Amino acid sequence: MKDKLKTGYEERLSAQAAAKKALLEKFKPKPTVQAAEFKSRAELRAQELEAVRARRAADKEAQRQQQANAEEAVLEAKRAERKLRKQLTKAEQKARRDARYAARKARQR
């Protein structure tokens, strides 16, 4: 048998290696093309987590504000009650003073 292509042992080995390499290249994963607006699952999760944290912080602040308003209303009610008591006390003192003055005037006559 005569070798028409005149290929030697070394050439056949290199051709076999090249064929094997090409076969293995088919099975390697190809680089994927990602969309420009693509967001990874981790980024989406981080955004959702940030939104939840912001909402909870806003709810807490609203609750604190509501509690502060309620406490202020209680203090205002106490102040109003104290003012009313003082006014009544002043009115009672004036009434007593007027009564003493009237009694003294009545005795002088």
Phi and psi restraints in degrees (range 20) as a CNS / XPLOR table:
assign (resid 1 and name C) (resid 2 and name N)
       (resid 2 and name CA) (resid 2 and name C) 1.0 -102.0 20.0 2
assign (resid 2 and name N) (resid 2 and name CA)
       (resid 2 and name C) (resid 3 and name N) 1.0 136.1 20.0 2
assign (resid 2 and name C) (resid 3 and name N)
       (resid 3 and name CA) (resid 3 and name C) 1.0 -83.5 20.0 2
assign (resid 3 and name N) (resid 3 and name CA)
       (resid 3 and name C) (resid 4 and name N) 1.0 110.0 20.0 2
assign (resid 3 and name C) (resid 4 and name N)
       (resid 4 and name CA) (resid 4 and name C) 1.0 -74.0 20.0 2
assign (resid 4 and name N) (resid 4 and name CA)
       (resid 4 and name C) (resid 5 and name N) 1.0 -36.9 20.0 2
assign (resid 4 and name C) (resid 5 and name N)
       (resid 5 and name CA) (resid 5 and name C) 1.0 -84.4 20.0 2
assign (resid 5 and name N) (resid 5 and name CA)
       (resid 5 and name C) (resid 6 and name N) 1.0 -10.4 20.0 2
assign (resid 5 and name C) (resid 6 and name N)
       (resid 6 and name CA) (resid 6 and name C) 1.0 57.5 20.0 2
assign (resid 6 and name N) (resid 6 and name CA)
       (resid 6 and name C) (resid 7 and name N) 1.0 46.5 20.0 2
assign (resid 6 and name C) (resid 7 and name N)
       (resid 7 and name CA) (resid 7 and name C) 1.0 -94.4 20.0 2
assign (resid 7 and name N) (resid 7 and name CA)
       (resid 7 and name C) (resid 8 and name N) 1.0 133.8 20.0 2
assign (resid 7 and name C) (resid 8 and name N)
       (resid 8 and name CA) (resid 8 and name C) 1.0 -96.0 20.0 2
assign (resid 8 and name N) (resid 8 and name CA)
       (resid 8 and name C) (resid 9 and name N) 1.0 -179.9 20.0 2
assign (resid 8 and name C) (resid 9 and name N)
       (resid 9 and name CA) (resid 9 and name C) 1.0 -62.3 20.0 2
assign (resid 9 and name N) (resid 9 and name CA)
       (resid 9 and name C) (resid 10 and name N) 1.0 -43.3 20.0 2
assign (resid 9 and name C) (resid 10 and name N)
       (resid 10 and name CA) (resid 10 and name C) 1.0 -63.3 20.0 2
assign (resid 10 and name N) (resid 10 and name CA)
       (resid 10 and name C) (resid 11 and name N) 1.0 -40.6 20.0 2
assign (resid 10 and name C) (resid 11 and name N)
       (resid 11 and name CA) (resid 11 and name C) 1.0 -66.4 20.0 2
assign (resid 11 and name N) (resid 11 and name CA)
       (resid 11 and name C) (resid 12 and name N) 1.0 -40.8 20.0 2
assign (resid 11 and name C) (resid 12 and name N)
       (resid 12 and name CA) (resid 12 and name C) 1.0 -64.7 20.0 2
assign (resid 12 and name N) (resid 12 and name CA)
       (resid 12 and name C) (resid 13 and name N) 1.0 -40.3 20.0 2
assign (resid 12 and name C) (resid 13 and name N)
       (resid 13 and name CA) (resid 13 and name C) 1.0 -63.0 20.0 2
assign (resid 13 and name N) (resid 13 and name CA)
       (resid 13 and name C) (resid 14 and name N) 1.0 -43.6 20.0 2
assign (resid 13 and name C) (resid 14 and name N)
       (resid 14 and name CA) (resid 14 and name C) 1.0 -67.8 20.0 2
assign (resid 14 and name N) (resid 14 and name CA)
       (resid 14 and name C) (resid 15 and name N) 1.0 -36.9 20.0 2
assign (resid 14 and name C) (resid 15 and name N)
       (resid 15 and name CA) (resid 15 and name C) 1.0 -65.8 20.0 2
assign (resid 15 and name N) (resid 15 and name CA)
       (resid 15 and name C) (resid 16 and name N) 1.0 -40.2 20.0 2
assign (resid 15 and name C) (resid 16 and name N)
       (resid 16 and name CA) (resid 16 and name C) 1.0 -64.2 20.0 2
assign (resid 16 and name N) (resid 16 and name CA)
       (resid 16 and name C) (resid 17 and name N) 1.0 -42.8 20.0 2
assign (resid 16 and name C) (resid 17 and name N)
       (resid 17 and name CA) (resid 17 and name C) 1.0 -63.7 20.0 2
assign (resid 17 and name N) (resid 17 and name CA)
       (resid 17 and name C) (resid 18 and name N) 1.0 -40.6 20.0 2
assign (resid 17 and name C) (resid 18 and name N)
       (resid 18 and name CA) (resid 18 and name C) 1.0 -65.6 20.0 2
assign (resid 18 and name N) (resid 18 and name CA)
       (resid 18 and name C) (resid 19 and name N) 1.0 -40.9 20.0 2
assign (resid 18 and name C) (resid 19 and name N)
       (resid 19 and name CA) (resid 19 and name C) 1.0 -65.3 20.0 2
assign (resid 19 and name N) (resid 19 and name CA)
       (resid 19 and name C) (resid 20 and name N) 1.0 -41.4 20.0 2
assign (resid 19 and name C) (resid 20 and name N)
       (resid 20 and name CA) (resid 20 and name C) 1.0 -64.6 20.0 2
assign (resid 20 and name N) (resid 20 and name CA)
       (resid 20 and name C) (resid 21 and name N) 1.0 -40.3 20.0 2
assign (resid 20 and name C) (resid 21 and name N)
       (resid 21 and name CA) (resid 21 and name C) 1.0 -64.8 20.0 2
assign (resid 21 and name N) (resid 21 and name CA)
       (resid 21 and name C) (resid 22 and name N) 1.0 -42.0 20.0 2
assign (resid 21 and name C) (resid 22 and name N)
       (resid 22 and name CA) (resid 22 and name C) 1.0 -64.2 20.0 2
assign (resid 22 and name N) (resid 22 and name CA)
       (resid 22 and name C) (resid 23 and name N) 1.0 -38.9 20.0 2
assign (resid 22 and name C) (resid 23 and name N)
       (resid 23 and name CA) (resid 23 and name C) 1.0 -65.0 20.0 2
assign (resid 23 and name N) (resid 23 and name CA)
       (resid 23 and name C) (resid 24 and name N) 1.0 -40.7 20.0 2
assign (resid 23 and name C) (resid 24 and name N)
       (resid 24 and name CA) (resid 24 and name C) 1.0 -69.1 20.0 2
assign (resid 24 and name N) (resid 24 and name CA)
       (resid 24 and name C) (resid 25 and name N) 1.0 -32.7 20.0 2
assign (resid 24 and name C) (resid 25 and name N)
       (resid 25 and name CA) (resid 25 and name C) 1.0 -62.2 20.0 2
assign (resid 25 and name N) (resid 25 and name CA)
       (resid 25 and name C) (resid 26 and name N) 1.0 -31.9 20.0 2
assign (resid 25 and name C) (resid 26 and name N)
       (resid 26 and name CA) (resid 26 and name C) 1.0 -62.5 20.0 2
assign (resid 26 and name N) (resid 26 and name CA)
       (resid 26 and name C) (resid 27 and name N) 1.0 -32.3 20.0 2
assign (resid 26 and name C) (resid 27 and name N)
       (resid 27 and name CA) (resid 27 and name C) 1.0 -88.5 20.0 2
assign (resid 27 and name N) (resid 27 and name CA)
       (resid 27 and name C) (resid 28 and name N) 1.0 -10.7 20.0 2
assign (resid 27 and name C) (resid 28 and name N)
       (resid 28 and name CA) (resid 28 and name C) 1.0 -71.4 20.0 2
assign (resid 28 and name N) (resid 28 and name CA)
       (resid 28 and name C) (resid 29 and name N) 1.0 145.6 20.0 2
assign (resid 28 and name C) (resid 29 and name N)
       (resid 29 and name CA) (resid 29 and name C) 1.0 -69.0 20.0 2
assign (resid 29 and name N) (resid 29 and name CA)
       (resid 29 and name C) (resid 30 and name N) 1.0 139.0 20.0 2
assign (resid 29 and name C) (resid 30 and name N)
       (resid 30 and name CA) (resid 30 and name C) 1.0 -88.9 20.0 2
assign (resid 30 and name N) (resid 30 and name CA)
       (resid 30 and name C) (resid 31 and name N) 1.0 146.8 20.0 2
assign (resid 30 and name C) (resid 31 and name N)
       (resid 31 and name CA) (resid 31 and name C) 1.0 -65.1 20.0 2
assign (resid 31 and name N) (resid 31 and name CA)
       (resid 31 and name C) (resid 32 and name N) 1.0 135.9 20.0 2
assign (resid 31 and name C) (resid 32 and name N)
       (resid 32 and name CA) (resid 32 and name C) 1.0 -90.4 20.0 2
assign (resid 32 and name N) (resid 32 and name CA)
       (resid 32 and name C) (resid 33 and name N) 1.0 153.8 20.0 2
assign (resid 32 and name C) (resid 33 and name N)
       (resid 33 and name CA) (resid 33 and name C) 1.0 -99.9 20.0 2
assign (resid 33 and name N) (resid 33 and name CA)
       (resid 33 and name C) (resid 34 and name N) 1.0 123.8 20.0 2
assign (resid 33 and name C) (resid 34 and name N)
       (resid 34 and name CA) (resid 34 and name C) 1.0 -103.2 20.0 2
assign (resid 34 and name N) (resid 34 and name CA)
       (resid 34 and name C) (resid 35 and name N) 1.0 145.3 20.0 2
assign (resid 34 and name C) (resid 35 and name N)
       (resid 35 and name CA) (resid 35 and name C) 1.0 -68.3 20.0 2
assign (resid 35 and name N) (resid 35 and name CA)
       (resid 35 and name C) (resid 36 and name N) 1.0 151.5 20.0 2
assign (resid 35 and name C) (resid 36 and name N)
       (resid 36 and name CA) (resid 36 and name C) 1.0 -65.4 20.0 2
assign (resid 36 and name N) (resid 36 and name CA)
       (resid 36 and name C) (resid 37 and name N) 1.0 -36.6 20.0 2
assign (resid 36 and name C) (resid 37 and name N)
       (resid 37 and name CA) (resid 37 and name C) 1.0 -90.8 20.0 2
assign (resid 37 and name N) (resid 37 and name CA)
       (resid 37 and name C) (resid 38 and name N) 1.0 11.0 20.0 2
assign (resid 37 and name C) (resid 38 and name N)
       (resid 38 and name CA) (resid 38 and name C) 1.0 -67.9 20.0 2
assign (resid 38 and name N) (resid 38 and name CA)
       (resid 38 and name C) (resid 39 and name N) 1.0 135.3 20.0 2
assign (resid 38 and name C) (resid 39 and name N)
       (resid 39 and name CA) (resid 39 and name C) 1.0 -121.4 20.0 2
assign (resid 39 and name N) (resid 39 and name CA)
       (resid 39 and name C) (resid 40 and name N) 1.0 135.3 20.0 2
assign (resid 39 and name C) (resid 40 and name N)
       (resid 40 and name CA) (resid 40 and name C) 1.0 -71.7 20.0 2
assign (resid 40 and name N) (resid 40 and name CA)
       (resid 40 and name C) (resid 41 and name N) 1.0 163.0 20.0 2
assign (resid 40 and name C) (resid 41 and name N)
       (resid 41 and name CA) (resid 41 and name C) 1.0 -60.5 20.0 2
assign (resid 41 and name N) (resid 41 and name CA)
       (resid 41 and name C) (resid 42 and name N) 1.0 -36.7 20.0 2
assign (resid 41 and name C) (resid 42 and name N)
       (resid 42 and name CA) (resid 42 and name C) 1.0 -65.1 20.0 2
assign (resid 42 and name N) (resid 42 and name CA)
       (resid 42 and name C) (resid 43 and name N) 1.0 -40.7 20.0 2
assign (resid 42 and name C) (resid 43 and name N)
       (resid 43 and name CA) (resid 43 and name C) 1.0 -65.4 20.0 2
assign (resid 43 and name N) (resid 43 and name CA)
       (resid 43 and name C) (resid 44 and name N) 1.0 -43.0 20.0 2
assign (resid 43 and name C) (resid 44 and name N)
       (resid 44 and name CA) (resid 44 and name C) 1.0 -62.2 20.0 2
assign (resid 44 and name N) (resid 44 and name CA)
       (resid 44 and name C) (resid 45 and name N) 1.0 -42.4 20.0 2
assign (resid 44 and name C) (resid 45 and name N)
       (resid 45 and name CA) (resid 45 and name C) 1.0 -64.0 20.0 2
assign (resid 45 and name N) (resid 45 and name CA)
       (resid 45 and name C) (resid 46 and name N) 1.0 -40.6 20.0 2
assign (resid 45 and name C) (resid 46 and name N)
       (resid 46 and name CA) (resid 46 and name C) 1.0 -64.8 20.0 2
assign (resid 46 and name N) (resid 46 and name CA)
       (resid 46 and name C) (resid 47 and name N) 1.0 -39.6 20.0 2
assign (resid 46 and name C) (resid 47 and name N)
       (resid 47 and name CA) (resid 47 and name C) 1.0 -65.0 20.0 2
assign (resid 47 and name N) (resid 47 and name CA)
       (resid 47 and name C) (resid 48 and name N) 1.0 -43.2 20.0 2
assign (resid 47 and name C) (resid 48 and name N)
       (resid 48 and name CA) (resid 48 and name C) 1.0 -62.6 20.0 2
assign (resid 48 and name N) (resid 48 and name CA)
       (resid 48 and name C) (resid 49 and name N) 1.0 -42.2 20.0 2
assign (resid 48 and name C) (resid 49 and name N)
       (resid 49 and name CA) (resid 49 and name C) 1.0 -62.9 20.0 2
assign (resid 49 and name N) (resid 49 and name CA)
       (resid 49 and name C) (resid 50 and name N) 1.0 -41.7 20.0 2
assign (resid 49 and name C) (resid 50 and name N)
       (resid 50 and name CA) (resid 50 and name C) 1.0 -64.0 20.0 2
assign (resid 50 and name N) (resid 50 and name CA)
       (resid 50 and name C) (resid 51 and name N) 1.0 -40.1 20.0 2
assign (resid 50 and name C) (resid 51 and name N)
       (resid 51 and name CA) (resid 51 and name C) 1.0 -64.5 20.0 2
assign (resid 51 and name N) (resid 51 and name CA)
       (resid 51 and name C) (resid 52 and name N) 1.0 -41.8 20.0 2
assign (resid 51 and name C) (resid 52 and name N)
       (resid 52 and name CA) (resid 52 and name C) 1.0 -64.7 20.0 2
assign (resid 52 and name N) (resid 52 and name CA)
       (resid 52 and name C) (resid 53 and name N) 1.0 -42.4 20.0 2
assign (resid 52 and name C) (resid 53 and name N)
       (resid 53 and name CA) (resid 53 and name C) 1.0 -63.4 20.0 2
assign (resid 53 and name N) (resid 53 and name CA)
       (resid 53 and name C) (resid 54 and name N) 1.0 -41.7 20.0 2
assign (resid 53 and name C) (resid 54 and name N)
       (resid 54 and name CA) (resid 54 and name C) 1.0 -64.3 20.0 2
assign (resid 54 and name N) (resid 54 and name CA)
       (resid 54 and name C) (resid 55 and name N) 1.0 -41.9 20.0 2
assign (resid 54 and name C) (resid 55 and name N)
       (resid 55 and name CA) (resid 55 and name C) 1.0 -64.2 20.0 2
assign (resid 55 and name N) (resid 55 and name CA)
       (resid 55 and name C) (resid 56 and name N) 1.0 -43.0 20.0 2
assign (resid 55 and name C) (resid 56 and name N)
       (resid 56 and name CA) (resid 56 and name C) 1.0 -65.4 20.0 2
assign (resid 56 and name N) (resid 56 and name CA)
       (resid 56 and name C) (resid 57 and name N) 1.0 -39.4 20.0 2
assign (resid 56 and name C) (resid 57 and name N)
       (resid 57 and name CA) (resid 57 and name C) 1.0 -63.9 20.0 2
assign (resid 57 and name N) (resid 57 and name CA)
       (resid 57 and name C) (resid 58 and name N) 1.0 -40.9 20.0 2
assign (resid 57 and name C) (resid 58 and name N)
       (resid 58 and name CA) (resid 58 and name C) 1.0 -64.7 20.0 2
assign (resid 58 and name N) (resid 58 and name CA)
       (resid 58 and name C) (resid 59 and name N) 1.0 -40.9 20.0 2
assign (resid 58 and name C) (resid 59 and name N)
       (resid 59 and name CA) (resid 59 and name C) 1.0 -63.4 20.0 2
assign (resid 59 and name N) (resid 59 and name CA)
       (resid 59 and name C) (resid 60 and name N) 1.0 -42.5 20.0 2
assign (resid 59 and name C) (resid 60 and name N)
       (resid 60 and name CA) (resid 60 and name C) 1.0 -63.1 20.0 2
assign (resid 60 and name N) (resid 60 and name CA)
       (resid 60 and name C) (resid 61 and name N) 1.0 -42.6 20.0 2
assign (resid 60 and name C) (resid 61 and name N)
       (resid 61 and name CA) (resid 61 and name C) 1.0 -64.4 20.0 2
assign (resid 61 and name N) (resid 61 and name CA)
       (resid 61 and name C) (resid 62 and name N) 1.0 -41.0 20.0 2
assign (resid 61 and name C) (resid 62 and name N)
       (resid 62 and name CA) (resid 62 and name C) 1.0 -64.1 20.0 2
assign (resid 62 and name N) (resid 62 and name CA)
       (resid 62 and name C) (resid 63 and name N) 1.0 -39.9 20.0 2
assign (resid 62 and name C) (resid 63 and name N)
       (resid 63 and name CA) (resid 63 and name C) 1.0 -66.2 20.0 2
assign (resid 63 and name N) (resid 63 and name CA)
       (resid 63 and name C) (resid 64 and name N) 1.0 -42.3 20.0 2
assign (resid 63 and name C) (resid 64 and name N)
       (resid 64 and name CA) (resid 64 and name C) 1.0 -61.5 20.0 2
assign (resid 64 and name N) (resid 64 and name CA)
       (resid 64 and name C) (resid 65 and name N) 1.0 -42.7 20.0 2
assign (resid 64 and name C) (resid 65 and name N)
       (resid 65 and name CA) (resid 65 and name C) 1.0 -63.0 20.0 2
assign (resid 65 and name N) (resid 65 and name CA)
       (resid 65 and name C) (resid 66 and name N) 1.0 -42.5 20.0 2
assign (resid 65 and name C) (resid 66 and name N)
       (resid 66 and name CA) (resid 66 and name C) 1.0 -63.9 20.0 2
assign (resid 66 and name N) (resid 66 and name CA)
       (resid 66 and name C) (resid 67 and name N) 1.0 -41.7 20.0 2
assign (resid 66 and name C) (resid 67 and name N)
       (resid 67 and name CA) (resid 67 and name C) 1.0 -65.7 20.0 2
assign (resid 67 and name N) (resid 67 and name CA)
       (resid 67 and name C) (resid 68 and name N) 1.0 -41.0 20.0 2
assign (resid 67 and name C) (resid 68 and name N)
       (resid 68 and name CA) (resid 68 and name C) 1.0 -63.6 20.0 2
assign (resid 68 and name N) (resid 68 and name CA)
       (resid 68 and name C) (resid 69 and name N) 1.0 -40.6 20.0 2
assign (resid 68 and name C) (resid 69 and name N)
       (resid 69 and name CA) (resid 69 and name C) 1.0 -63.5 20.0 2
assign (resid 69 and name N) (resid 69 and name CA)
       (resid 69 and name C) (resid 70 and name N) 1.0 -40.4 20.0 2
assign (resid 69 and name C) (resid 70 and name N)
       (resid 70 and name CA) (resid 70 and name C) 1.0 -64.6 20.0 2
assign (resid 70 and name N) (resid 70 and name CA)
       (resid 70 and name C) (resid 71 and name N) 1.0 -43.2 20.0 2
assign (resid 70 and name C) (resid 71 and name N)
       (resid 71 and name CA) (resid 71 and name C) 1.0 -64.2 20.0 2
assign (resid 71 and name N) (resid 71 and name CA)
       (resid 71 and name C) (resid 72 and name N) 1.0 -40.0 20.0 2
assign (resid 71 and name C) (resid 72 and name N)
       (resid 72 and name CA) (resid 72 and name C) 1.0 -63.3 20.0 2
assign (resid 72 and name N) (resid 72 and name CA)
       (resid 72 and name C) (resid 73 and name N) 1.0 -39.6 20.0 2
assign (resid 72 and name C) (resid 73 and name N)
       (resid 73 and name CA) (resid 73 and name C) 1.0 -64.3 20.0 2
assign (resid 73 and name N) (resid 73 and name CA)
       (resid 73 and name C) (resid 74 and name N) 1.0 -39.9 20.0 2
assign (resid 73 and name C) (resid 74 and name N)
       (resid 74 and name CA) (resid 74 and name C) 1.0 -63.9 20.0 2
assign (resid 74 and name N) (resid 74 and name CA)
       (resid 74 and name C) (resid 75 and name N) 1.0 -45.2 20.0 2
assign (resid 74 and name C) (resid 75 and name N)
       (resid 75 and name CA) (resid 75 and name C) 1.0 -62.9 20.0 2
assign (resid 75 and name N) (resid 75 and name CA)
       (resid 75 and name C) (resid 76 and name N) 1.0 -40.3 20.0 2
assign (resid 75 and name C) (resid 76 and name N)
       (resid 76 and name CA) (resid 76 and name C) 1.0 -63.4 20.0 2
assign (resid 76 and name N) (resid 76 and name CA)
       (resid 76 and name C) (resid 77 and name N) 1.0 -39.9 20.0 2
assign (resid 76 and name C) (resid 77 and name N)
       (resid 77 and name CA) (resid 77 and name C) 1.0 -64.1 20.0 2
assign (resid 77 and name N) (resid 77 and name CA)
       (resid 77 and name C) (resid 78 and name N) 1.0 -41.8 20.0 2
assign (resid 77 and name C) (resid 78 and name N)
       (resid 78 and name CA) (resid 78 and name C) 1.0 -63.2 20.0 2
assign (resid 78 and name N) (resid 78 and name CA)
       (resid 78 and name C) (resid 79 and name N) 1.0 -42.4 20.0 2
assign (resid 78 and name C) (resid 79 and name N)
       (resid 79 and name CA) (resid 79 and name C) 1.0 -62.1 20.0 2
assign (resid 79 and name N) (resid 79 and name CA)
       (resid 79 and name C) (resid 80 and name N) 1.0 -43.7 20.0 2
assign (resid 79 and name C) (resid 80 and name N)
       (resid 80 and name CA) (resid 80 and name C) 1.0 -63.0 20.0 2
assign (resid 80 and name N) (resid 80 and name CA)
       (resid 80 and name C) (resid 81 and name N) 1.0 -41.3 20.0 2
assign (resid 80 and name C) (resid 81 and name N)
       (resid 81 and name CA) (resid 81 and name C) 1.0 -64.0 20.0 2
assign (resid 81 and name N) (resid 81 and name CA)
       (resid 81 and name C) (resid 82 and name N) 1.0 -42.7 20.0 2
assign (resid 81 and name C) (resid 82 and name N)
       (resid 82 and name CA) (resid 82 and name C) 1.0 -63.6 20.0 2
assign (resid 82 and name N) (resid 82 and name CA)
       (resid 82 and name C) (resid 83 and name N) 1.0 -42.1 20.0 2
assign (resid 82 and name C) (resid 83 and name N)
       (resid 83 and name CA) (resid 83 and name C) 1.0 -61.4 20.0 2
assign (resid 83 and name N) (resid 83 and name CA)
       (resid 83 and name C) (resid 84 and name N) 1.0 -43.2 20.0 2
assign (resid 83 and name C) (resid 84 and name N)
       (resid 84 and name CA) (resid 84 and name C) 1.0 -62.0 20.0 2
assign (resid 84 and name N) (resid 84 and name CA)
       (resid 84 and name C) (resid 85 and name N) 1.0 -43.1 20.0 2
assign (resid 84 and name C) (resid 85 and name N)
       (resid 85 and name CA) (resid 85 and name C) 1.0 -62.4 20.0 2
assign (resid 85 and name N) (resid 85 and name CA)
       (resid 85 and name C) (resid 86 and name N) 1.0 -42.3 20.0 2
assign (resid 85 and name C) (resid 86 and name N)
       (resid 86 and name CA) (resid 86 and name C) 1.0 -62.9 20.0 2
assign (resid 86 and name N) (resid 86 and name CA)
       (resid 86 and name C) (resid 87 and name N) 1.0 -42.9 20.0 2
assign (resid 86 and name C) (resid 87 and name N)
       (resid 87 and name CA) (resid 87 and name C) 1.0 -62.3 20.0 2
assign (resid 87 and name N) (resid 87 and name CA)
       (resid 87 and name C) (resid 88 and name N) 1.0 -42.6 20.0 2
assign (resid 87 and name C) (resid 88 and name N)
       (resid 88 and name CA) (resid 88 and name C) 1.0 -63.3 20.0 2
assign (resid 88 and name N) (resid 88 and name CA)
       (resid 88 and name C) (resid 89 and name N) 1.0 -42.0 20.0 2
assign (resid 88 and name C) (resid 89 and name N)
       (resid 89 and name CA) (resid 89 and name C) 1.0 -62.3 20.0 2
assign (resid 89 and name N) (resid 89 and name CA)
       (resid 89 and name C) (resid 90 and name N) 1.0 -44.2 20.0 2
assign (resid 89 and name C) (resid 90 and name N)
       (resid 90 and name CA) (resid 90 and name C) 1.0 -63.1 20.0 2
assign (resid 90 and name N) (resid 90 and name CA)
       (resid 90 and name C) (resid 91 and name N) 1.0 -41.3 20.0 2
assign (resid 90 and name C) (resid 91 and name N)
       (resid 91 and name CA) (resid 91 and name C) 1.0 -65.2 20.0 2
assign (resid 91 and name N) (resid 91 and name CA)
       (resid 91 and name C) (resid 92 and name N) 1.0 -41.4 20.0 2
assign (resid 91 and name C) (resid 92 and name N)
       (resid 92 and name CA) (resid 92 and name C) 1.0 -64.1 20.0 2
assign (resid 92 and name N) (resid 92 and name CA)
       (resid 92 and name C) (resid 93 and name N) 1.0 -42.1 20.0 2
assign (resid 92 and name C) (resid 93 and name N)
       (resid 93 and name CA) (resid 93 and name C) 1.0 -63.0 20.0 2
assign (resid 93 and name N) (resid 93 and name CA)
       (resid 93 and name C) (resid 94 and name N) 1.0 -41.1 20.0 2
assign (resid 93 and name C) (resid 94 and name N)
       (resid 94 and name CA) (resid 94 and name C) 1.0 -65.4 20.0 2
assign (resid 94 and name N) (resid 94 and name CA)
       (resid 94 and name C) (resid 95 and name N) 1.0 -39.2 20.0 2
assign (resid 94 and name C) (resid 95 and name N)
       (resid 95 and name CA) (resid 95 and name C) 1.0 -64.1 20.0 2
assign (resid 95 and name N) (resid 95 and name CA)
       (resid 95 and name C) (resid 96 and name N) 1.0 -42.3 20.0 2
assign (resid 95 and name C) (resid 96 and name N)
       (resid 96 and name CA) (resid 96 and name C) 1.0 -64.2 20.0 2
assign (resid 96 and name N) (resid 96 and name CA)
       (resid 96 and name C) (resid 97 and name N) 1.0 -43.7 20.0 2
assign (resid 96 and name C) (resid 97 and name N)
       (resid 97 and name CA) (resid 97 and name C) 1.0 -62.2 20.0 2
assign (resid 97 and name N) (resid 97 and name CA)
       (resid 97 and name C) (resid 98 and name N) 1.0 -43.5 20.0 2
assign (resid 97 and name C) (resid 98 and name N)
       (resid 98 and name CA) (resid 98 and name C) 1.0 -63.6 20.0 2
assign (resid 98 and name N) (resid 98 and name CA)
       (resid 98 and name C) (resid 99 and name N) 1.0 -38.1 20.0 2
assign (resid 98 and name C) (resid 99 and name N)
       (resid 99 and name CA) (resid 99 and name C) 1.0 -65.9 20.0 2
assign (resid 99 and name N) (resid 99 and name CA)
       (resid 99 and name C) (resid 100 and name N) 1.0 -41.8 20.0 2
assign (resid 99 and name C) (resid 100 and name N)
       (resid 100 and name CA) (resid 100 and name C) 1.0 -64.8 20.0 2
assign (resid 100 and name N) (resid 100 and name CA)
       (resid 100 and name C) (resid 101 and name N) 1.0 -41.6 20.0 2
assign (resid 100 and name C) (resid 101 and name N)
       (resid 101 and name CA) (resid 101 and name C) 1.0 -62.6 20.0 2
assign (resid 101 and name N) (resid 101 and name CA)
       (resid 101 and name C) (resid 102 and name N) 1.0 -43.5 20.0 2
assign (resid 101 and name C) (resid 102 and name N)
       (resid 102 and name CA) (resid 102 and name C) 1.0 -65.2 20.0 2
assign (resid 102 and name N) (resid 102 and name CA)
       (resid 102 and name C) (resid 103 and name N) 1.0 -39.1 20.0 2
assign (resid 102 and name C) (resid 103 and name N)
       (resid 103 and name CA) (resid 103 and name C) 1.0 -66.5 20.0 2
assign (resid 103 and name N) (resid 103 and name CA)
       (resid 103 and name C) (resid 104 and name N) 1.0 -39.9 20.0 2
assign (resid 103 and name C) (resid 104 and name N)
       (resid 104 and name CA) (resid 104 and name C) 1.0 -66.2 20.0 2
assign (resid 104 and name N) (resid 104 and name CA)
       (resid 104 and name C) (resid 105 and name N) 1.0 -41.4 20.0 2
assign (resid 104 and name C) (resid 105 and name N)
       (resid 105 and name CA) (resid 105 and name C) 1.0 -63.4 20.0 2
assign (resid 105 and name N) (resid 105 and name CA)
       (resid 105 and name C) (resid 106 and name N) 1.0 -38.0 20.0 2
assign (resid 105 and name C) (resid 106 and name N)
       (resid 106 and name CA) (resid 106 and name C) 1.0 -68.2 20.0 2
assign (resid 106 and name N) (resid 106 and name CA)
       (resid 106 and name C) (resid 107 and name N) 1.0 -35.0 20.0 2
assign (resid 106 and name C) (resid 107 and name N)
       (resid 107 and name CA) (resid 107 and name C) 1.0 -71.5 20.0 2
assign (resid 107 and name N) (resid 107 and name CA)
       (resid 107 and name C) (resid 108 and name N) 1.0 -33.0 20.0 2
assign (resid 107 and name C) (resid 108 and name N)
       (resid 108 and name CA) (resid 108 and name C) 1.0 -71.0 20.0 2
assign (resid 108 and name N) (resid 108 and name CA)
       (resid 108 and name C) (resid 109 and name N) 1.0 -23.5 20.0 2
